[in-house]
Amino acid sequence: DLRPFAAAAARLLRPGGAALLHLLNRWPLLEAARWFGSARRVVRIGGISVPHTTHSPLSLYRRVFAPAFVLEQVEGMGVFCPVQGEPGGRAARWEARVAGRWPFFALGTFFALQLRRR
């Protein structure tokens, strides 16, 4: 539940202050077959299985952050090429073109929300 985090972030920022969030996406295009429909994933970090809850960018903003923040931008990461992949190449060029556009920002492995405190 990110509502306590959103409230704490709103208390820490002055009106007009910026916040940038980077989260796992619920519908990653590159991992769709493996994660389809699941809101929970288990990711291995340092050999340890860590459960993650995933979100859809706009529904998370509306549900959790909209009362205190204005959404300025959403951008997907890992839409057409792996986040750890080599920079450049055709897939990376396409991703740079569409990462901030609907529906592509909702299809990356990750997404970023750029928010401004109301």
C-alpha positions in Angstrom: 0.0 0.0 0.0 1.7 3.2 -1.2 -0.8 5.6 0.3 1.3 6.1 3.5 4.3 6.8 1.3 2.4 9.3 -0.8 1.2 11.1 2.3 4.7 11.2 3.8 6.2 12.5 0.5 3.5 15.2 0.3 4.4 16.3 3.9 8.1 16.5 3.0 7.7 18.6 -0.2 6.7 22.2 -0.4 3.9 23.0 -2.9 5.5 22.9 -6.3 8.2 20.5 -5.2 9.1 17.6 -7.5 9.0 13.9 -6.9 10.2 11.1 -9.3 9.1 7.5 -8.7 10.5 4.5 -10.5 8.4 1.3 -10.1 7.9 -2.2 -11.7 5.1 -2.1 -14.3 2.2 -4.5 -14.1 2.1 -5.2 -17.9 5.7 -5.5 -19.2 5.7 -6.2 -22.9 9.0 -8.0 -22.8 7.9 -10.3 -19.9 4.2 -10.7 -20.7 4.3 -14.4 -21.1 6.0 -14.9 -17.8 4.1 -12.4 -15.7 0.7 -12.2 -17.5 -2.0 -10.9 -15.2 -0.1 -11.2 -12.0 0.2 -8.2 -9.6 2.9 -10.0 -7.6 6.3 -11.1 -8.9 9.2 -12.7 -7.2 12.5 -11.2 -8.2 15.9 -12.6 -7.2 18.2 -9.9 -5.8 21.6 -11.0 -4.5 20.4 -14.7 -4.5 17.4 -13.8 -2.4 13.8 -14.1 -3.6 12.1 -10.8 -3.0 8.3 -10.5 -3.7 7.3 -7.3 -5.5 3.8 -5.8 -6.1 3.4 -4.3 -9.5 1.3 -1.3 -10.6 -0.2 0.2 -13.7 1.1 3.8 -14.0 -2.1 5.8 -14.4 -4.3 3.7 -12.0 -1.5 4.0 -9.4 -1.4 7.8 -9.8 -5.2 8.2 -9.7 -5.6 5.9 -6.7 -2.6 7.0 -4.6 -0.9 10.2 -5.6 -3.6 12.4 -7.2 -4.9 13.9 -4.0 -1.5 15.6 -3.3 0.3 15.6 -6.6 -0.1 16.6 -10.2 1.1 14.1 -12.8 3.6 15.9 -15.1 5.0 12.9 -17.1 5.0 9.1 -17.3 7.7 7.2 -19.1 8.2 3.5 -19.7 11.6 1.8 -19.5 12.3 -1.5 -21.0 9.4 -1.3 -23.5 11.2 -2.8 -26.6 14.7 -3.6 -25.2 15.9 -4.9 -21.8 16.7 -2.2 -19.3 20.2 -3.7 -18.8 20.6 -3.9 -22.6 23.2 -2.2 -24.8 22.4 1.4 -25.6 21.6 2.2 -29.2 20.2 -0.1 -31.8 16.8 -0.1 -33.5 14.8 -1.2 -30.5 16.4 1.5 -28.3 15.7 4.2 -30.9 12.0 3.1 -31.1 11.8 3.1 -27.3 13.2 6.6 -27.1 10.4 7.7 -29.5 7.5 6.1 -27.7 8.4 5.7 -24.0 6.4 8.7 -22.9 3.3 8.0 -25.0 0.2 5.9 -24.2 0.0 2.9 -24.3 3.8 2.4 -24.5 4.6 3.9 -21.1 2.4 1.2 -19.6 4.2 -1.6 -21.3 7.8 -1.2 -20.1 9.4 -3.4 -17.4 9.5 -0.2 -15.3 7.8 3.1 -15.4 8.6 6.5 -13.9 6.1 9.0 -12.7 7.2 12.7 -12.6 5.0 14.4 -10.0 4.6 17.9 -8.7 3.3 18.6 -5.2 -0.1 20.5 -5.3 
